[in-house]
Amino acid sequence: MAIISEEIGDIFSAPPKSILIHACNARGAWGSGVAVAFKQKYPYAFRKYNARCLSPPTGSKISIKQHQANVVGTTLLIPPPKATNQRQVSKTPHYIACLFTSLDYGKRVSPPEEILKNTGNALKDLAKQVAEIRELREEMGNCHAVRINSGRFGVDWQKTKAVLQGGDLDITVVRPEGEDKADEAGGKLEQPPAKGEKAKGKTLPTGINTRGCNGRASIRASAESSFEKQMRGVKRKVGKDPDDGDEHREDMQGQALARTHPGIAKRRKKMDLDR
Ligand SMILES: Nc1ncnc2c1ncn2[C@@H]1O[C@H](COP(=O)(O)OP(=O)(O)OC[C@H]2O[C@H](OP(=O)(O)O)[C@H](O)[C@@H]2O)[C@@H](O)[C@H]1O
């Protein structure tokens, strides 16, 4: 049984080479919650995540929807970029673990039972990859996570925590200040704003984070009303990463995609423009 310890703080202050864990949809969007902060701080990681969601394996003839369904229950573990200078090393020193726990997001987010099952599978996949990297004696720190699935995905945190405890990885769960109080009151505070995101200063009504569909839909509706606004800000902030050696390869994939899968290429292009 894994040790899941909890503390208040900022996940992005974890020591260099730590593994930062967050939950993702398989559609290629980091549109709200802590994902927005990940996108701002690790733009290269967003590009890799987005490419994983929108690019079926080379040579595969499966549809993009089938590919995304296959991705659910796995983890994309993104290593820190191979830095060409010291400044870049200290700016982005973390492994980013994207746990695909829901196929979709918004009103189509997967039901809690599915999210929990996917979380267990994704966790196993992560544990396997971590073991492989450690075997190669690559420098790798400990696991840090936010309270995954408990925000936009609307799953009771204690249920996700039980799944993490049943896994093989010890994890330090970092939560923003104020989150506990909301839990004790039976309600849920508005997500803390990501850097550059305007604070809304509003508290969701007590009980909105109850685990039913309506609770999730309400959270989503609230999140989506400011979605476009958020993304406009993020688009301006997500810059090119000088150490993103794979960017060219991904662009080339895009060109090849336009020939072989015009529909997918169009969708990728739209994502790039929107975000
Ligand atoms: N800036 C910040 N710093 C530190 N902690 C922060 C934070 N913002 C929120 N938290 C906390 O982080 C935990 C998880 O809450 P989240 O709502 O983020 O994630 P989740 O795992 O429920 O859902 C995943 C989907 O949410 C996204 O949005 P989209 O679907 O794209 O729209 C993704 O893309 C996925 O798909 C909660 O404890 C929040 O208090």
The ligand as a Tripos MOL2 file, in Angstrom:
@<TRIPOS>MOLECULE
LIG
   40    43     1     0     0
SMALL
NO_CHARGES

@<TRIPOS>ATOM
      1 N1         -3.4590   26.9120   -9.9400 N.pl3     1 LIG1
      2 C1         -3.5720   25.8690   -9.0980 C.ar      1 LIG1
      3 N2         -2.5300   25.5550   -8.2790 N.ar      1 LIG1
      4 C2         -2.6110   24.5130   -7.4390 C.ar      1 LIG1
      5 N3         -3.6760   23.7020   -7.3310 N.ar      1 LIG1
      6 C3         -4.7270   24.0040   -8.1100 C.ar      1 LIG1
      7 C4         -4.7360   25.0780   -9.0390 C.ar      1 LIG1
      8 N4         -5.9220   25.0700   -9.6990 N.ar      1 LIG1
      9 C5         -6.6260   24.0320   -9.1890 C.ar      1 LIG1
     10 N5         -5.9110   23.3950   -8.2350 N.ar      1 LIG1
     11 C6         -6.3120   22.1790   -7.5050 C.3       1 LIG1
     12 O1         -6.0780   21.0430   -8.3130 O.3       1 LIG1
     13 C7         -6.9740   20.0060   -7.9490 C.3       1 LIG1
     14 C8         -7.5510   19.3820   -9.1880 C.3       1 LIG1
     15 O2         -8.5380   20.2110   -9.7520 O.3       1 LIG1
     16 P1         -8.6370   20.5390  -11.3060 P.3       1 LIG1
     17 O3         -9.9620   21.1250  -11.5390 O.co2     1 LIG1
     18 O4         -7.4800   21.3460  -11.7550 O.co2     1 LIG1
     19 O5         -8.4590   19.1130  -12.0060 O.3       1 LIG1
     20 P2         -9.2900   17.7460  -12.0480 P.3       1 LIG1
     21 O6         -8.2520   16.7140  -11.8250 O.co2     1 LIG1
     22 O7        -10.5150   17.7010  -11.2310 O.co2     1 LIG1
     23 O8         -9.7830   17.7260  -13.5500 O.3       1 LIG1
     24 C9         -8.8890   17.6360  -14.6120 C.3       1 LIG1
     25 C10        -9.4290   18.3440  -15.8190 C.3       1 LIG1
     26 O9         -9.4920   19.7050  -15.5420 O.3       1 LIG1
     27 C11        -8.8140   20.4620  -16.5340 C.3       1 LIG1
     28 O10        -9.7180   21.1550  -17.2240 O.3       1 LIG1
     29 P3        -10.4570   20.9290  -18.6410 P.3       1 LIG1
     30 O11       -11.1050   19.5600  -18.5850 O.co2     1 LIG1
     31 O12        -9.3700   21.0110  -19.6490 O.co2     1 LIG1
     32 O13       -11.4280   22.0120  -18.7210 O.co2     1 LIG1
     33 C12        -7.8650   19.4950  -17.1940 C.3       1 LIG1
     34 O14        -7.5720   19.7970  -18.5250 O.3       1 LIG1
     35 C13        -8.5390   18.1740  -17.0300 C.3       1 LIG1
     36 O15        -9.2640   17.8220  -18.1720 O.3       1 LIG1
     37 C14        -7.9980   20.6370   -7.0100 C.3       1 LIG1
     38 O16        -7.6590   20.2390   -5.7160 O.3       1 LIG1
     39 C15        -7.7760   22.1100   -7.2100 C.3       1 LIG1
     40 O17        -8.0950   22.8650   -6.0850 O.3       1 LIG1
@<TRIPOS>BOND
     1     1     2 1
     2     2     3 ar
     3     2     7 ar
     4     3     4 ar
     5     4     5 ar
     6     5     6 ar
     7     6     7 ar
     8     6    10 ar
     9     7     8 ar
    10     8     9 ar
    11     9    10 ar
    12    10    11 1
    13    11    12 1
    14    11    39 1
    15    12    13 1
    16    13    14 1
    17    13    37 1
    18    14    15 1
    19    15    16 1
    20    16    17 2
    21    16    18 1
    22    16    19 1
    23    19    20 1
    24    20    21 2
    25    20    22 1
    26    20    23 1
    27    23    24 1
    28    24    25 1
    29    25    26 1
    30    25    35 1
    31    26    27 1
    32    27    28 1
    33    27    33 1
    34    28    29 1
    35    29    30 2
    36    29    31 1
    37    29    32 1
    38    33    34 1
    39    33    35 1
    40    35    36 1
    41    37    38 1
    42    37    39 1
    43    39    40 1
@<TRIPOS>SUBSTRUCTURE
     1 LIG1         1 GROUP 0 **** ****
